[in-house]
Amino acid sequence: MITPSYARTMAAYNTAMNARIYDAAGRLSEAERRADRGVFWRSIHGTLNHLLWADRMWMSRIDGWERPAQALAESDRLHESFQALAAARTRVDVDLVAWATRLDETLLGGSLSWFSGAAGREMTAPRAFIVTHLFNHQTHHRGQVHALLTAAGERSGDMDLPLTVAMIA
């Protein structure tokens, strides 16, 4: 399915794109970041919080990280201040890169079982599939934030993976 190299590339891409997104979001006012823009997690701030929450939740299952205390329904309120949110994002990105660096085929193999609060039941899936989901989920919500930032007049640069490979290699 996927390789450790894929995970390392995606962790580096995630870090670089988050830096761009947070730089652009940081140029907005607090009110602009928190404005309800009609997306699932309502605002830029809420979506960034949810994305951080989900990364931590998935990594608690994949690699034993500490689980977020909040439930999924409260994931958009993980951090009240943008500064705390940005600092936490940076720490998680560093930890994701470190995890991907030590990842090998054995750690990608096998299955992962967890209780899904969203589904309300125990679930099991191949570990490599879940790692793929982790990166797809990041890209999905980061794309939403990218669109919201663009609509708010901010630019975060091109986010296409093939166009950013040189910067993350």
N, C-alpha and C positions, 0 to 999 in steps of 0.2 A: 504494500500500500504506500507508505511513506518511509523516508529514511531519516536518520539523525541529521544528515546534511540539510534536508528540507526544513526540519524544525529549527536548526541554527539560522538558516536564511530567514525564515519567517520571524524568529525572535528578534533578529537584527532589524528587519524591515519594520516590525511593530514598534521598536524603540525609536527609530528614525522618524516614522510617521507620527507617533505620539508627540515627539518633540515639536514637530511642525504644527500639529493641531493645538497643542497647549500654548505655543507662542502666539498663534493667531487668536485663540480664545482669550488670552491674557491681555490682548489689545482692546477687547470689548469692555464696556462698563459692566459692573455687577448686575445691573438691571437687564442689560442685553443678554448676558449669559443665562440669566434665570427666567427670561421671558418664555411663556408657553407658546411654542411654535407649532403645536399640533402634531408632534411626533409621539411615539408610544411612551417615551420617558419624559415627555413634555418639553424639556428645555435642553440647551447645550450642557448646562451644569448637571442636570439630572441624567442625561445620556452618558456623560463622561463618568459620573458616579456609578451608574449601572455597569458600565464596561469594566471598570476597575473591580467592582464587587464580583462580577462573573469570572474574571481572570483569577481572582483569589479563591473563589469557590471551586472552580475547575482544578486549580493547582492543589487545593487541599485534598482533592480526590486522587489526582494523578501522582502527586509527590509529597503528600503529607504536610502541606503548608497549613498554617492556622486558618480555620474557617472564619469568614465574616460573621459577626454576631447578628446582623440584620437578616430578615427573611427576604425572599425575592421581591415581594411587594414593596419593601422599603429600601431596595437597592439603589434607588435614585437619590437617597438621602444619606449615603455612606459618610460623606464629609460635608460639613456645613460651609466651610471657607474654601474658596478656590485655591488659596495658597497651600492649605493642608492637602487638598485633593491632588494638586500638581506634585507636591513632594512625595505623596504616597505612590502616585503613578510612576515617578522616576525610580523609586525603590523597587517596585514590582517589576518594572522593565529590566533593571539590573539583575534581579533574581531570576527572571525568565531566561535571560541570556546565559547566566551561570548554569541554570538547569539544562538548557539546550546544549551547552558545551560538554557536559558530562553524559549526555544521553547516548545510548548505544542501542543496537538492534534488540538486545535482551530486554531493555527497559521499555522498548516500544511494543514488544510482543505480548501475547496473552490477552486476557480480558480484564476489564475494570467493572466492578459492581459498586453501586451507590444507591442511596435513597434519593429520589428526585422529589423535591417539594413541589415543583411545577406539575409533574405528572401524578404525584401522590402515591408513588409506589417504588418498589425496588426495581432497578434497571441494571442491565449488563450489556456491554458492548466491547468490541475489540479496542484495546488501549490506543492503537494507532488511529483509529477512527475518531476517538475522543480528542486526541491531540490535534487532528485535522479540524475538528469542530471548534476547538479553542481558538485557532488562528482564523477560521472563517467568521466566527462570532465577532472577533476583534475588527476584522475588515468590514463587516456589515455595519456595525454601529459607528465605527470611525468614518465610514462613508456618509452616514447620516449627518454626523457632526460637520464633516467637510461641506456638505450641501448647506447646512444651516449657517455655517460661517460665511460661505460665499454669498448667501442671501442677505446676510447682515453687513456685507461690504468688506469682509476680511478675506485675505488670500493666504492659503497655506501651501501653495505650490502643487506640482503634479504628484499624484499619489500612485500612479501606475507602477507596479512592481518592476516590469522590464526597464522602465526609464529611471529607476532608482537603484538598480543593482550595483552600479559603480560606487554609489555613496555608502552602501552597506557592506561591500566586499572587503 
